[in-house]
Amino acid sequence: MSVDRVEETVSGQVTEAVTAEAVTTAVRYYSVAPGVRVNVRSGPGTSYTVVRVLSEGAKVPIYCQSPGTTVTGPYGTTNIWDNINNGQYVSDAYVNTGSDGYIRPRCS
């Protein structure tokens, strides 16, 4: 175990130790529907600008989720949009999360 930060009192006793393992959260990637190129939009809805297109077989992280335009895709009909990067959203209907509901916190 490695220690990134140690705080000591005046008497030299250790009061807190924080490890890298405790601070780091693993990022999980989810598969986009096979055989589909998915539009990435600047916000949670089809009225937002397309900022890029994901290639077939792409995997994406989901940092948070927002309600938006309802979309029907390979994984059902939903109004949930996945934030995959700063200012980049894809409809959850195209991402295999294994759930029909929210799996990450709501975007603020």
Buried (B, 14 or more C-beta within 10 A) or exposed (E): EEEEEEEEEEEEEEEEEEEEEEEEEEEEEBEBBEEBEBBBBEBBBBEBEEBEEBEEEBEBEBBBBBBBBEBEBEBEEBBBBBBBEEEBBBBBBBBBBEEEEBBBEEBE
